[in-house]
Amino acid sequence: MDGEERKETWDGFRELVNMTPAELEKWLESDRSRGAGQHQDGGESTGHASGRRIVEIRRTRKDDLTDDDYRHMRKVVGYIRRHLAQRPSGDVRDTKWRYSLMNWGHDPLA
């Protein structure tokens, strides 16, 4: 990944991931978090696993991020943008739509 791709990914990630590592960790411990998203074979959802990875990335110095970290960050940015475009009408406070986004580090009500 070249420098321009890294900058674009970094900027999008920092803009869209609006939960702190501590907020995200606390959220991921909740039953609402574990119940959101698509589960593979009854295990952890993709978003929940991504949330754990996001916490690690957010706690890593920028200079220490790997190409693999940047690939995951790009995946996060893409997911959040696509999901935001599908916002349901009405109050989204207690919806799986919001909970899924929060698993990916973005609280649309923040």
HELIX and SHEET records of a PDB file:
HELIX    1   1 GLY A    3  LEU A   16  1                                  14    
HELIX    2   2 PRO A   21  LEU A   28  1                                   8    
HELIX    3   3 ASP A   31  GLY A   35  1                                   5    
HELIX    4   4 THR A   46  ARG A   58  1                                  13    
HELIX    5   5 LYS A   62  ASP A   64  5                                   3    
HELIX    6   6 ASP A   67  LEU A   84  1                                  18    
HELIX    7   7 LYS A   96  ASN A  103  1                                   8    
END                                                                             
